[in-house]
Amino acid sequence: MHSRELRDTLIAAAMRNLPTGAFICDREGIVQFINAAYANYLHLRPDEAVGRHITELIPDSGIPAVLRSGKAELRRIRRFPNGGATLIVNRVPLFNDDGELIGALSMTLFDTADQVRDLLEHVQCLDNKFNSCQRRIKSALSAHYTIDSIVGTGKSITEFKSLLLRYARTDASVLILGATGTGKELAAGAIHAASLRSEGPFVSINCAAIPKELFESEVFGYAPGAFSGARKEGSIGKIEVAHQGTLFLDEVGDLPMSAQAKLLRVLEEKRLFRLGSSQPRDVDFRLVAATNRDLRAMIAAGTFREDLYYRINSMKLRLPALRERREDIPLLVRFFLDRMGAGETVCTEEAMNVLMEYPWPGNIRELRNAVGHALSLCCGGRIGVHDLPPECCRAGWGKDMAAGSLQMITMNAEGQAIEKVLRETGGNKVKAAAMLGISRAALYEKIKKLRMAGAFDEETLKLKVRDKKRER
């Protein structure tokens, strides 16, 4: 069979076997073909309809109008007489290769009473599933924290929250500084929730957790076939996901140098290029970054770009360490107990004293873990000193409370004195040692001991020294 004959045979077979009705008329309106489905609507056999004018079969047919105008009539309702079906039909003019009208095709779509209802129900079901997926995605990309999530009423945290709200109302980049465990991601979420972008996504990236070789593809996305093992359809990056929302870069000090240059370009141009693509994509997001590292020291060491530092440092927030807000410890303990479903459990006065004395190098995260540890060991709904983690009860702040308290008071006083002198000397330890009347070696030894005891925080001191220099 020649290819043309085969093609004609296939087309004829397709028309005959269509589950929906179809017929073809020539330019005079004479039926040249009708399939069984359409003939059945007319209560005829196909051979009884072929050769007759369409108006003999359907007196009010729309086909003559299509043949006159040469224009299609789509999605028209066709009601057949004598209790026949009500259908939706398409009527389409047919033209030859020279553009001459040679006939018309009429095809039914579905029975409006049954098939349309089924289709609408299916569409509604898909729409419900789509809306449900959208809600889940929005929930997953929403910030789970607000300003009320930051627990505390002390002076330092109250001032922090006040400044956070002021910064949140702008669209400038914010750099959050704070030691590990102070709640930097919580603060970033609170900024997003209080901002004009709160209805947009909140996308968090831990720069220290993504392997260097995968960082660019994860954050900036990649084009199809960008590298071996890439998905064939490509992948959207997290920056694009944050469009019209907030992008939070946690541990920004761990950002690879290659990614720093690319991020700076995105921040300046408000567009990005996926890995392996030359097609720019517009992006609109607010940047919030956080670190516990000294970025200025990293700039001096050549491991962090100075121009990027100024881009992300439009506004600065410093989260106080827990030892700087000890007055909030009872409130935080109560908060964690309630969150752990132990609302009736209480801390004895002795146990609370230990918690108040401990320096908390791991900050709020360590306190939360200590409360969980104590809760798992306590009996009778009362947390005692013996229920606390061993490190909280080391000599100096637990086992001998009187001697421990005196020792800690002395160490704290020494730490405050050294900190004050270092601030005055701009961090110069030689001058500080001279002012304190001790050798430089003795000063270094004292700082080492105080740091181990949690009575001296050199990173916080560096921030305070820089702030004081700016004030001058």
C-alpha positions in Angstrom: 0.0 0.0 0.0 1.4 3.4 -1.0 2.0 5.9 1.7 -0.8 8.2 0.5 -3.3 5.3 0.4 -2.1 4.3 3.9 -2.6 7.8 5.2 -6.1 8.0 3.8 -7.0 4.6 5.2 -5.7 5.7 8.7 -7.6 9.0 8.6 -10.9 7.2 7.6 -10.4 4.6 10.3 -9.8 7.3 12.9 -12.9 9.2 12.0 -15.0 6.0 12.0 -13.7 5.0 15.4 -13.9 8.3 17.2 -15.9 7.9 20.5 -17.4 11.3 19.7 -19.7 12.1 16.8 -18.2 13.5 13.5 -19.4 14.2 10.0 -18.0 15.9 6.9 -20.0 17.9 4.2 -18.8 19.2 0.9 -19.2 22.8 0.0 -22.8 22.2 -1.1 -23.7 20.8 2.3 -24.0 17.2 1.1 -22.8 14.7 3.8 -19.8 12.8 2.5 -18.9 11.0 5.7 -20.5 10.4 9.1 -19.4 8.1 11.8 -21.5 5.7 13.8 -21.5 7.9 16.9 -23.0 10.9 15.1 -25.4 8.8 13.0 -26.7 7.3 16.3 -27.7 10.8 17.5 -29.9 11.0 14.4 -31.3 7.5 14.8 -29.8 6.5 11.5 -27.2 4.2 10.1 -24.1 5.9 8.5 -25.0 4.7 5.0 -28.6 6.3 5.4 -27.1 9.7 6.0 -24.3 9.9 3.4 -25.3 11.6 0.2 -28.1 13.7 1.8 -28.1 17.4 2.4 -27.3 18.3 6.1 -30.6 20.3 6.4 -32.5 17.1 5.6 -31.0 15.5 8.6 -30.8 18.5 10.9 -33.1 21.3 9.7 -31.6 24.0 11.9 -27.9 22.9 11.3 -25.3 25.6 11.6 -23.2 24.0 8.9 -24.7 26.2 6.0 -23.7 29.3 7.9 -20.1 28.0 8.3 -20.0 27.2 4.5 -21.2 30.7 3.7 -18.8 32.6 6.1 -15.8 30.3 6.0 -15.5 30.9 9.8 -15.5 28.3 12.6 -18.2 28.0 15.2 -16.8 26.6 18.4 -18.4 25.2 21.6 -22.0 25.6 20.3 -24.9 23.8 22.0 -26.8 21.4 19.8 -30.1 20.0 21.0 -31.4 17.1 18.9 -35.2 16.8 18.4 -37.5 14.2 19.8 -35.8 13.9 23.2 -32.4 13.5 21.6 -29.1 14.3 23.2 -27.9 17.8 24.0 -24.3 18.2 22.9 -21.5 20.7 22.6 -20.2 20.8 19.0 -17.4 22.5 17.0 -18.1 23.4 13.3 -15.0 24.0 11.3 -14.6 25.1 7.6 -12.2 22.9 5.5 -9.9 24.5 2.9 -7.6 22.9 0.3 -3.9 23.7 -0.3 -5.0 26.7 -2.5 -7.1 28.2 0.3 -10.4 27.3 -1.4 -13.4 26.3 0.8 -14.1 22.7 0.0 -16.4 21.7 2.9 -17.0 21.6 6.6 -16.4 19.3 9.6 -18.7 19.0 12.6 -17.6 17.2 15.8 -19.3 16.7 19.1 -17.3 17.3 22.3 -19.4 15.7 25.1 -22.9 15.3 26.5 -23.5 18.4 28.7 -25.8 16.6 31.1 -23.3 13.9 32.0 -19.9 14.2 30.5 -19.6 18.0 31.2 -20.7 17.4 34.8 -18.1 14.6 35.2 -15.4 16.9 33.7 -16.3 19.8 35.9 -16.2 17.6 39.0 -12.7 16.3 37.9 -11.5 19.9 37.3 -12.9 20.9 40.7 -11.1 17.9 42.3 -7.8 18.9 40.6 -8.3 22.6 41.6 -8.8 21.5 45.2 -5.6 19.4 45.1 -3.7 22.3 43.5 -4.9 24.8 46.2 -4.0 22.3 48.9 -0.5 21.9 47.5 -0.2 25.7 47.2 -1.2 26.0 50.9 1.3 23.4 51.9 4.1 25.0 49.9 3.3 28.4 51.2 3.3 27.0 54.8 6.7 25.3 54.2 8.1 28.5 52.8 6.7 30.8 55.5 8.6 32.0 58.4 7.5 30.0 61.5 8.6 32.7 63.9 7.3 36.2 64.8 8.5 38.9 67.2 6.5 37.1 69.9 8.6 34.0 69.4 11.6 35.9 70.9 11.1 35.2 74.6 12.4 37.6 77.2 11.6 40.9 79.0 15.1 42.0 80.0 16.6 45.3 78.9 19.0 43.9 76.3 16.5 41.6 74.5 13.8 44.3 74.7 16.0 46.8 73.0 16.9 44.1 70.4 13.3 43.5 69.6 12.5 47.2 69.3 15.3 47.7 66.8 14.3 44.5 64.9 10.8 45.9 64.4 12.2 49.2 63.1 14.5 47.4 60.7 11.8 45.0 59.6 9.6 47.9 58.2 12.3 48.8 55.7 13.5 46.7 52.7 17.2 47.1 53.4 19.5 44.2 53.9 20.1 43.2 57.6 23.1 41.5 59.1 22.5 39.6 62.4 25.5 39.1 64.6 25.5 36.6 67.5 27.1 33.6 69.0 26.0 30.1 68.2 22.7 29.2 69.8 21.4 32.8 70.4 18.5 32.4 67.9 19.7 34.1 64.7 17.3 32.2 62.4 14.4 33.0 64.8 15.3 36.7 64.5 15.5 36.5 60.7 12.0 34.9 60.7 10.7 37.6 62.9 12.1 40.3 60.5 10.3 38.6 57.6 7.0 38.2 59.5 7.0 41.9 60.5 8.0 43.1 57.0 5.9 44.1 53.9 7.1 40.8 52.3 5.5 38.7 55.0 3.0 37.2 52.4 6.0 36.1 50.3 8.3 33.0 50.8 10.9 32.9 53.6 13.8 30.8 52.2 16.6 29.8 54.6 20.1 28.7 53.4 22.7 27.4 55.8 25.9 28.3 54.0 27.9 26.0 56.2 25.8 23.0 55.4 25.9 22.9 51.6 29.0 21.3 50.1 31.1 23.8 48.2 30.8 21.9 44.9 27.0 21.9 45.1 26.5 25.4 46.5 26.0 27.3 43.2 23.6 24.7 41.7 21.6 24.6 44.9 21.4 28.4 45.4 21.4 29.8 41.9 19.8 26.8 40.0 21.0 25.2 36.9 20.0 24.8 33.2 19.2 21.4 31.6 22.4 19.5 31.0 24.5 22.0 32.9 26.7 19.2 34.4 27.0 15.5 34.6 24.1 14.1 36.7 22.0 17.2 36.3 18.2 16.8 35.9 17.3 17.0 32.2 14.7 19.7 32.9 17.1 21.8 35.0 16.4 23.1 38.5 15.3 26.3 40.1 17.6 27.7 42.7 16.7 28.9 46.2 17.2 32.5 45.3 14.5 32.2 42.7 12.2 30.5 45.2 12.7 33.5 47.5 11.3 35.9 44.7 9.1 38.6 46.3 10.0 37.3 49.8 13.0 37.0 52.1 16.3 35.1 51.6 18.0 34.2 54.8 21.7 33.3 54.5 22.7 31.7 57.8 26.5 31.4 58.5 27.2 33.8 55.7 30.9 33.8 56.7 31.1 30.2 55.2 29.9 31.4 51.8 32.5 30.2 49.2 34.5 33.0 47.5 33.2 32.0 44.0 29.6 32.2 45.3 30.3 35.6 47.0 31.1 37.2 43.7 28.0 35.7 42.1 25.8 36.8 45.0 27.1 40.3 44.9 26.2 40.5 41.2 22.7 39.3 41.9 22.2 41.9 44.7 23.4 44.7 42.4 21.6 43.7 39.2 18.5 42.1 40.7 18.8 39.2 38.3 20.7 35.9 38.1 22.0 33.4 35.6 21.4 29.7 36.4 24.5 27.5 36.2 25.1 26.7 32.5 22.6 29.3 31.2 23.0 32.7 29.5 19.4 33.6 30.0 19.0 36.2 32.8 16.1 35.8 35.3 14.7 38.7 37.3 14.6 38.3 41.1 13.2 40.5 43.8 14.0 39.5 47.4 15.1 41.0 50.7 18.4 39.7 52.1 18.9 38.9 55.8 22.3 37.3 56.7 23.7 36.0 60.0 27.0 35.0 61.3 29.0 34.3 64.5 32.3 35.1 62.8 34.3 38.3 62.6 33.7 39.3 58.9 36.1 42.2 59.1 38.9 39.9 60.2 37.9 37.6 57.3 38.1 40.6 54.9 41.6 41.3 56.2 42.5 37.7 55.7 41.1 37.7 52.1 38.4 35.1 52.8 35.4 37.5 52.6 34.7 40.2 50.0 34.6 43.7 51.3 32.1 44.9 48.7 29.8 42.1 49.6 30.2 42.9 53.3 28.9 46.5 52.7 26.1 45.1 50.6 24.7 42.8 53.3 25.5 45.2 56.2 23.0 48.0 55.5 21.6 47.5 58.9 23.1 45.5 61.8 21.5 43.6 64.7 23.5 42.0 67.5 21.8 39.3 69.5 22.9 39.3 73.1 24.4 36.1 74.5 22.4 34.4 77.2 24.9 35.3 79.9 24.2 39.0 79.0 20.5 38.5 79.7 20.4 36.2 82.8 17.3 37.8 84.0 15.4 36.0 81.2 16.6 32.5 82.2 13.5 31.7 84.5 11.1 32.9 81.7 13.0 30.8 79.1 13.0 27.7 81.4 9.2 28.1 81.9 8.7 28.5 78.1 10.7 25.4 77.3 8.9 23.3 79.9 5.5 24.4 78.5 6.7 23.6 75.0 7.7 20.2 76.2 4.3 19.5 77.6 5.4 19.8 81.2 3.4 22.8 82.3 3.1 21.6 85.8 6.8 20.9 86.3 8.8 23.4 88.4 12.4 24.2 89.1 13.6 24.2 92.7 15.3 27.4 93.9 18.6 25.6 94.1 18.4 24.3 90.5 17.4 27.7 89.2 20.4 29.3 91.0 22.7 26.9 89.2 21.1 27.8 85.9 21.5 31.5 86.7 25.2 31.0 87.5 26.2 28.8 84.6 27.8 30.9 81.8 25.9 29.1 78.9 28.6 29.0 76.2 25.9 27.3 73.9 23.4 30.0 74.8 19.6 29.4 74.4 20.1 26.2 72.5 22.1 24.8 75.3 19.6 25.9 77.9 16.8 24.2 75.9 18.8 21.0 75.8 19.5 21.3 79.6 15.8 21.7 80.4 15.0 18.6 78.3 17.7 16.7 80.0 16.5 17.7 83.5 12.9 16.9 82.5 13.7 13.4 81.5 15.4 12.7 84.9 13.2 14.6 87.4 10.6 13.0 89.6 7.4 14.4 91.1 7.3 17.4 88.8 10.3 19.1 90.5 13.6 19.7 88.8 16.5 19.6 91.3 20.2 20.3 91.0 20.9 16.6 90.5 18.7 16.5 87.5 20.7 19.1 85.6 23.4 18.2 83.1 26.8 17.6 84.8 28.5 20.5 83.0 26.0 22.9 84.7 27.1 21.6 88.1 30.9 21.8 87.7 32.9 23.2 90.6 32.6 27.0 90.5 28.8 27.2 90.0 27.1 24.1 91.3 28.4 21.7 93.8 29.4 24.2 96.5 27.0 27.0 95.9 28.5 29.5 98.3 32.1 29.0 97.3 31.1 28.6 93.6 29.1 31.8 93.6 32.0 33.7 95.2 34.4 32.3 92.6 32.1 33.1 89.8 31.5 36.7 91.1 35.3 37.2 91.2 35.8 35.8 87.7 33.0 37.9 86.3 34.4 41.0 88.0 37.9 40.3 86.5 36.3 39.7 83.1 34.4 43.0 83.3 37.5 44.9 84.4 39.6 43.5 81.5 36.8 44.1 79.0 36.5 47.8 80.1 40.3 48.4 79.8 40.5 46.7 76.4 37.6 48.8 75.2 39.5 51.9 76.3 42.7 50.8 74.6 40.9 49.9 71.4 41.7 46.2 72.0 45.5 46.8 72.4 46.5 44.1 74.9 50.0 45.6 75.6 48.5 48.9 76.7 45.7 47.0 78.6 48.3 45.0 80.5 50.2 48.1 81.5 47.0 49.8 82.8 46.1 46.7 84.8 49.6 46.5 86.2 50.3 43.0 85.0 52.5 41.5 82.3 51.2 40.8 78.8 51.6 37.0 79.4 49.6 37.2 82.6 46.8 39.1 80.8 46.7 36.4 78.1 46.6 33.7 80.7 43.7 35.4 82.5 41.7 35.9 79.3 42.2 32.2 78.5 40.9 31.1 81.9 38.0 33.5 81.9 37.0 32.5 78.4 36.9 28.8 79.5 34.7 29.7 82.4 32.4 31.7 80.2 33.2 35.0 82.0 34.8 36.6 79.0 33.6 36.8 75.3 36.3 38.1 73.0 34.1 38.1 69.9 31.5 40.3 71.7 34.3 42.6 72.9 35.6 43.1 69.3 32.1 44.2 68.2 31.9 46.7 71.1 35.4 48.1 70.4 34.4 48.7 66.7 31.2 50.4 67.8 33.1 52.6 70.1 35.6 53.6 67.4 32.7 54.6 65.1 31.1 56.7 67.9 34.4 58.6 68.1 
